[in-house]
Amino acid sequence: MKTSNTYLYTFIIFCIFCETLLGQNKVRKKLSEKEFARMEIEKKCKLPEKENIIIWDEKYKLDIDDFWEKQKNPELKYEVHGYIGIVVGVETSILWGKVVFRIYAAMDKSKSWIDKKKSEEYIQYVLNHEQRHFDLAEIIARKLRKKIMRKFWFRISLSWKDLRHIDDLYDEYRKIQNQYDSEIEKEGRSAQERWDKWIDEELERTKEWYNKHLVIVKRCRCK
């Protein structure tokens, strides 16, 4: 009985494979080879569509409803905490000989907390403070996209050891986030205003590397 079931499962998988292959061939006939390759790569490179994940967008600002965590972490001394970071994803496509980098700043709402009992004015102040943390993450993500794109612009061979500079930018990311919090903790709102101005200028200066799809495609042979 088990052997019979095994044959049945194998046959079903084979039929699904053939159907998929035939479907791809139909699509390929309608598209050029380049268009079809691009379509297949973009399928692999979709950003996460999760309700709890916010991906940085120039048209969106953080709101009080973006902070879902109800219990404050006792280790936190602030009235707000955004779980923010930079995500680097690498996809390889052997068939098309390409490497795809997904680099984006994101916040996890389910791990982010805000004290909603504070005054409306103060809540707006701390929301802006967290938005600027998010903006700093996006600035470093842009620098990383720029560095990777330029480094491998003329390369046809990619070794993963060539990506060590990612660690350098992560170090820069941690340092600038800590510096931001440290200066505002010491100097208050005057420091916040100074950082707001600097961050806006950096976002403008790096806007060339803002990509709403957050996908970089390189033609490389990986080794």
DOROKOL-867988 format. One record per residue (C-alpha): chain; x, y, z; residue number from 1. Coordinates in nm, 4 decimals. Example, Ala and Ser with C-alpha at 12.3 -4.5 7.8 and 13.67 -1.06 7.14 Angstrom:
% DOROKOL-867988
+-----+----------+----------+----------+-----+
! mol !        x !        y !        z ! seq !
+-----+----------+----------+----------+-----+
!   A !   1.2300 !  -0.4500 !   0.7800 !   1 !
!   A !   1.3670 !  -0.1060 !   0.7140 !   2 !
+-----+----------+----------+----------+-----+
END
This chain:
% DOROKOL-867988
+-----+----------+----------+----------+-----+
! mol !        x !        y !        z ! seq !
+-----+----------+----------+----------+-----+
!   A !   0.0000 !   0.0000 !   0.0000 !   1 !
!   A !   0.2821 !   0.2411 !   0.0934 !   2 !
!   A !   0.4608 !   0.1658 !  -0.2350 !   3 !
!   A !   0.1423 !   0.2389 !  -0.4272 !   4 !
!   A !   0.1026 !   0.5718 !  -0.2480 !   5 !
!   A !   0.4640 !   0.6592 !  -0.3237 !   6 !
!   A !   0.4090 !   0.6025 !  -0.6955 !   7 !
!   A !   0.0905 !   0.8104 !  -0.6806 !   8 !
!   A !   0.2659 !   1.1028 !  -0.5070 !   9 !
!   A !   0.5540 !   1.0841 !  -0.7544 !  10 !
!   A !   0.3107 !   1.0915 !  -1.0474 !  11 !
!   A !   0.1236 !   1.3937 !  -0.9003 !  12 !
!   A !   0.4501 !   1.5842 !  -0.8471 !  13 !
!   A !   0.5582 !   1.5001 !  -1.2019 !  14 !
!   A !   0.2247 !   1.6300 !  -1.3404 !  15 !
!   A !   0.2570 !   1.9545 !  -1.1413 !  16 !
!   A !   0.6128 !   1.9993 !  -1.2694 !  17 !
!   A !   0.5029 !   1.9441 !  -1.6319 !  18 !
!   A !   0.2112 !   2.1850 !  -1.5922 !  19 !
!   A !   0.4410 !   2.4521 !  -1.4468 !  20 !
!   A !   0.6948 !   2.4010 !  -1.7240 !  21 !
!   A !   0.4296 !   2.4230 !  -1.9947 !  22 !
!   A !   0.2866 !   2.7357 !  -1.8344 !  23 !
!   A !   0.6309 !   2.8982 !  -1.8292 !  24 !
!   A !   0.6823 !   2.8099 !  -2.1958 !  25 !
!   A !   0.3524 !   2.9778 !  -2.2883 !  26 !
!   A !   0.4536 !   3.2930 !  -2.1023 !  27 !
!   A !   0.8014 !   3.2823 !  -2.2547 !  28 !
!   A !   0.6579 !   3.2807 !  -2.6052 !  29 !
!   A !   0.4767 !   3.6079 !  -2.5333 !  30 !
!   A !   0.7797 !   3.7777 !  -2.3767 !  31 !
!   A !   1.1357 !   3.8338 !  -2.4886 !  32 !
!   A !   1.4050 !   3.6315 !  -2.3104 !  33 !
!   A !   1.5141 !   3.9433 !  -2.1222 !  34 !
!   A !   1.1594 !   4.0275 !  -2.0110 !  35 !
!   A !   1.0940 !   3.6708 !  -1.9009 !  36 !
!   A !   1.4191 !   3.6580 !  -1.7012 !  37 !
!   A !   1.3351 !   3.9857 !  -1.5295 !  38 !
!   A !   0.9856 !   3.8588 !  -1.4428 !  39 !
!   A !   1.1228 !   3.5383 !  -1.2901 !  40 !
!   A !   1.3774 !   3.7326 !  -1.0829 !  41 !
!   A !   1.1182 !   3.9776 !  -0.9529 !  42 !
!   A !   0.9053 !   3.6862 !  -0.8341 !  43 !
!   A !   1.1910 !   3.5802 !  -0.6083 !  44 !
!   A !   1.2572 !   3.9311 !  -0.4843 !  45 !
!   A !   0.9258 !   4.0412 !  -0.3455 !  46 !
!   A !   0.9535 !   4.2164 !  -0.0122 !  47 !
!   A !   0.7805 !   4.0617 !   0.2909 !  48 !
!   A !   0.4078 !   4.1311 !   0.2983 !  49 !
!   A !   0.3488 !   4.0895 !   0.6700 !  50 !
!   A !   0.1053 !   4.2958 !   0.8714 !  51 !
!   A !   0.3584 !   4.3553 !   1.1486 !  52 !
!   A !   0.6423 !   4.4726 !   0.9184 !  53 !
!   A !   0.6747 !   4.8324 !   0.7988 !  54 !
!   A !   0.9229 !   4.8950 !   0.5191 !  55 !
!   A !   1.0580 !   5.2499 !   0.5010 !  56 !
!   A !   0.8677 !   5.4679 !   0.2568 !  57 !
!   A !   0.9216 !   5.8364 !   0.1896 !  58 !
!   A !   0.5451 !   5.8954 !   0.1878 !  59 !
!   A !   0.4758 !   5.7320 !   0.5260 !  60 !
!   A !   0.5460 !   5.8525 !   0.8797 !  61 !
!   A !   0.5249 !   5.6385 !   1.1913 !  62 !
!   A !   0.1997 !   5.6581 !   1.3840 !  63 !
!   A !   0.1062 !   5.5655 !   1.7403 !  64 !
!   A !  -0.0849 !   5.2637 !   1.6050 !  65 !
!   A !   0.2403 !   5.1236 !   1.4607 !  66 !
!   A !   0.3555 !   5.0304 !   1.8128 !  67 !
!   A !   0.1806 !   4.7075 !   1.9027 !  68 !
!   A !   0.3816 !   4.5758 !   2.1978 !  69 !
!   A !   0.1699 !   4.6232 !   2.5138 !  70 !
!   A !   0.4279 !   4.5352 !   2.7796 !  71 !
!   A !   0.7292 !   4.7636 !   2.8126 !  72 !
!   A !   1.0647 !   4.5895 !   2.8237 !  73 !
!   A !   1.1967 !   4.6586 !   3.1783 !  74 !
!   A !   1.5436 !   4.7186 !   3.0335 !  75 !
!   A !   1.4158 !   5.0201 !   2.8376 !  76 !
!   A !   1.4495 !   5.3607 !   3.0011 !  77 !
!   A !   1.2640 !   5.5482 !   2.7262 !  78 !
!   A !   0.8921 !   5.6020 !   2.6706 !  79 !
!   A !   0.9152 !   5.4637 !   2.3177 !  80 !
!   A !   1.1041 !   5.1878 !   2.1412 !  81 !
!   A !   1.0917 !   5.1026 !   1.7733 !  82 !
!   A !   1.2288 !   4.7632 !   1.6708 !  83 !
!   A !   1.4136 !   4.8968 !   1.3669 !  84 !
!   A !   1.6901 !   4.7524 !   1.1524 !  85 !
!   A !   1.8355 !   4.6994 !   0.8076 !  86 !
!   A !   1.7616 !   4.3748 !   0.6259 !  87 !
!   A !   1.9984 !   4.2419 !   0.3613 !  88 !
!   A !   1.8707 !   3.9538 !   0.1524 !  89 !
!   A !   2.0652 !   3.7870 !  -0.1275 !  90 !
!   A !   1.8992 !   3.5743 !  -0.3931 !  91 !
!   A !   2.0899 !   3.3860 !  -0.6609 !  92 !
!   A !   1.9515 !   3.2654 !  -0.9896 !  93 !
!   A !   2.1810 !   3.0067 !  -1.1465 !  94 !
!   A !   1.9552 !   2.9728 !  -1.4487 !  95 !
!   A !   1.9764 !   3.3431 !  -1.5344 !  96 !
!   A !   2.3278 !   3.4016 !  -1.3995 !  97 !
!   A !   2.2225 !   3.6866 !  -1.1719 !  98 !
!   A !   2.2544 !   3.7879 !  -0.8095 !  99 !
!   A !   1.9762 !   3.9909 !  -0.6518 ! 100 !
!   A !   2.0280 !   4.2009 !  -0.3400 ! 101 !
!   A !   1.7297 !   4.3073 !  -0.1326 ! 102 !
!   A !   1.8312 !   4.5870 !   0.1040 ! 103 !
!   A !   1.5710 !   4.7735 !   0.3039 ! 104 !
!   A !   1.5041 !   4.9447 !   0.6371 ! 105 !
!   A !   1.2165 !   4.7906 !   0.8304 ! 106 !
!   A !   1.0374 !   4.8097 !   1.1643 ! 107 !
!   A !   0.8613 !   4.5252 !   1.3433 ! 108 !
!   A !   0.5415 !   4.6663 !   1.4943 ! 109 !
!   A !   0.4868 !   4.3607 !   1.7137 ! 110 !
!   A !   0.8138 !   4.4326 !   1.8995 ! 111 !
!   A !   0.7745 !   4.8117 !   1.9173 ! 112 !
!   A !   0.6365 !   4.9893 !   2.2248 ! 113 !
!   A !   0.5126 !   5.3389 !   2.3157 ! 114 !
!   A !   0.3690 !   5.4876 !   2.6354 ! 115 !
!   A !   0.0247 !   5.6026 !   2.5249 ! 116 !
!   A !  -0.0506 !   5.7661 !   2.8611 ! 117 !
!   A !   0.1732 !   6.0647 !   2.7891 ! 118 !
!   A !   0.0412 !   6.3974 !   2.6597 ! 119 !
!   A !  -0.0400 !   6.4325 !   2.2902 ! 120 !
!   A !   0.2425 !   6.6851 !   2.2469 ! 121 !
!   A !   0.4972 !   6.4511 !   2.4019 ! 122 !
!   A !   0.3723 !   6.1522 !   2.2009 ! 123 !
!   A !   0.4223 !   6.3514 !   1.8795 ! 124 !
!   A !   0.7736 !   6.4402 !   1.9948 ! 125 !
!   A !   0.8765 !   6.0787 !   2.0622 ! 126 !
!   A !   0.7075 !   5.9601 !   1.7414 ! 127 !
!   A !   0.9286 !   6.2022 !   1.5496 ! 128 !
!   A !   1.2280 !   6.0755 !   1.7454 ! 129 !
!   A !   1.1559 !   5.7160 !   1.6392 ! 130 !
!   A !   1.0841 !   5.8228 !   1.2827 ! 131 !
!   A !   1.4343 !   5.9696 !   1.2745 ! 132 !
!   A !   1.5786 !   5.6378 !   1.3920 ! 133 !
!   A !   1.3914 !   5.4819 !   1.1000 ! 134 !
!   A !   1.5250 !   5.7509 !   0.8632 ! 135 !
!   A !   1.8817 !   5.6829 !   0.9791 ! 136 !
!   A !   1.8329 !   5.3143 !   0.8979 ! 137 !
!   A !   1.7146 !   5.4095 !   0.5485 ! 138 !
!   A !   2.0163 !   5.6388 !   0.4968 ! 139 !
!   A !   2.2583 !   5.3568 !   0.5778 ! 140 !
!   A !   2.0555 !   5.1160 !   0.3599 ! 141 !
!   A !   2.0959 !   5.3609 !   0.0711 ! 142 !
!   A !   2.4713 !   5.3815 !   0.1290 ! 143 !
!   A !   2.4847 !   5.0030 !   0.1236 ! 144 !
!   A !   2.2912 !   4.9833 !  -0.2042 ! 145 !
!   A !   2.5223 !   5.2436 !  -0.3546 ! 146 !
!   A !   2.8378 !   5.0658 !  -0.2422 ! 147 !
!   A !   2.7266 !   4.7233 !  -0.3653 ! 148 !
!   A !   2.6046 !   4.8576 !  -0.6996 ! 149 !
!   A !   2.9251 !   5.0502 !  -0.7679 ! 150 !
!   A !   3.1561 !   4.7783 !  -0.6419 ! 151 !
!   A !   3.0144 !   4.5163 !  -0.8770 ! 152 !
!   A !   2.9159 !   4.7384 !  -1.1688 ! 153 !
!   A !   3.1846 !   4.5955 !  -1.3990 ! 154 !
!   A !   3.2368 !   4.2641 !  -1.2201 ! 155 !
!   A !   3.1268 !   3.9351 !  -1.3717 ! 156 !
!   A !   3.2543 !   3.7240 !  -1.0843 ! 157 !
!   A !   3.1358 !   3.7706 !  -0.7267 ! 158 !
!   A !   3.2972 !   3.6209 !  -0.4182 ! 159 !
!   A !   3.1072 !   3.6494 !  -0.0913 ! 160 !
!   A !   3.4225 !   3.7701 !   0.0847 ! 161 !
!   A !   3.3862 !   4.0839 !  -0.1306 ! 162 !
!   A !   3.0818 !   4.1751 !   0.0777 ! 163 !
!   A !   3.2772 !   4.2295 !   0.3987 ! 164 !
!   A !   3.2151 !   4.6021 !   0.3745 ! 165 !
!   A !   2.8540 !   4.5250 !   0.4721 ! 166 !
!   A !   2.9867 !   4.4746 !   0.8256 ! 167 !
!   A !   3.1572 !   4.8142 !   0.8108 ! 168 !
!   A !   2.8303 !   4.9849 !   0.7268 ! 169 !
!   A !   2.6509 !   4.7954 !   1.0024 ! 170 !
!   A !   2.9130 !   4.9312 !   1.2435 ! 171 !
!   A !   2.8445 !   5.2804 !   1.1099 ! 172 !
!   A !   2.4718 !   5.2179 !   1.1558 ! 173 !
!   A !   2.5114 !   5.1188 !   1.5206 ! 174 !
!   A !   2.7433 !   5.4108 !   1.5957 ! 175 !
!   A !   2.5205 !   5.6753 !   1.4403 ! 176 !
!   A !   2.2090 !   5.5411 !   1.6156 ! 177 !
!   A !   2.3891 !   5.5447 !   1.9513 ! 178 !
!   A !   2.5285 !   5.8933 !   1.8868 ! 179 !
!   A !   2.1805 !   6.0173 !   1.7982 ! 180 !
!   A !   2.0281 !   5.8902 !   2.1245 ! 181 !
!   A !   2.3259 !   6.0040 !   2.3339 ! 182 !
!   A !   2.3226 !   6.3650 !   2.2088 ! 183 !
!   A !   1.9476 !   6.4030 !   2.2472 ! 184 !
!   A !   1.9562 !   6.2528 !   2.5961 ! 185 !
!   A !   2.2171 !   6.5127 !   2.6972 ! 186 !
!   A !   2.0939 !   6.8203 !   2.5088 ! 187 !
!   A !   1.7208 !   6.7626 !   2.4643 ! 188 !
!   A !   1.5061 !   6.9260 !   2.1985 ! 189 !
!   A !   1.7770 !   7.1534 !   2.0589 ! 190 !
!   A !   1.9775 !   6.8428 !   1.9628 ! 191 !
!   A !   1.6638 !   6.6848 !   1.8161 ! 192 !
!   A !   1.6110 !   6.9872 !   1.5930 ! 193 !
!   A !   1.9743 !   6.9730 !   1.4808 ! 194 !
!   A !   1.9474 !   6.6031 !   1.3963 ! 195 !
!   A !   1.6137 !   6.6547 !   1.2185 ! 196 !
!   A !   1.7787 !   6.9068 !   0.9878 ! 197 !
!   A !   2.0834 !   6.6868 !   0.9236 ! 198 !
!   A !   1.8735 !   6.3753 !   0.8551 ! 199 !
!   A !   1.6510 !   6.5636 !   0.6093 ! 200 !
!   A !   1.9616 !   6.6842 !   0.4262 ! 201 !
!   A !   2.1048 !   6.3304 !   0.4130 ! 202 !
!   A !   1.7790 !   6.1878 !   0.2794 ! 203 !
!   A !   1.7837 !   6.4495 !   0.0062 ! 204 !
!   A !   2.1522 !   6.3913 !  -0.0688 ! 205 !
!   A !   2.1050 !   6.0130 !  -0.0996 ! 206 !
!   A !   1.7688 !   6.0171 !  -0.2806 ! 207 !
!   A !   1.9293 !   5.8696 !  -0.5931 ! 208 !
!   A !   1.9604 !   5.5429 !  -0.4005 ! 209 !
!   A !   1.6021 !   5.5349 !  -0.2803 ! 210 !
!   A !   1.4255 !   5.2555 !  -0.4625 ! 211 !
!   A !   1.0695 !   5.1759 !  -0.3610 ! 212 !
!   A !   1.1132 !   4.8185 !  -0.4864 ! 213 !
!   A !   1.4426 !   4.7906 !  -0.2997 ! 214 !
!   A !   1.5884 !   4.5408 !  -0.5451 ! 215 !
!   A !   1.9342 !   4.5499 !  -0.6980 ! 216 !
!   A !   2.0014 !   4.3059 !  -0.9790 ! 217 !
!   A !   2.3571 !   4.2271 !  -1.0871 ! 218 !
!   A !   2.4826 !   4.0022 !  -1.3639 ! 219 !
!   A !   2.7398 !   3.7948 !  -1.1774 ! 220 !
!   A !   2.8789 !   3.4462 !  -1.1557 ! 221 !
!   A !   2.8928 !   3.3528 !  -0.7905 ! 222 !
!   A !   3.1814 !   3.1585 !  -0.6451 ! 223 !
+-----+----------+----------+----------+-----+
END
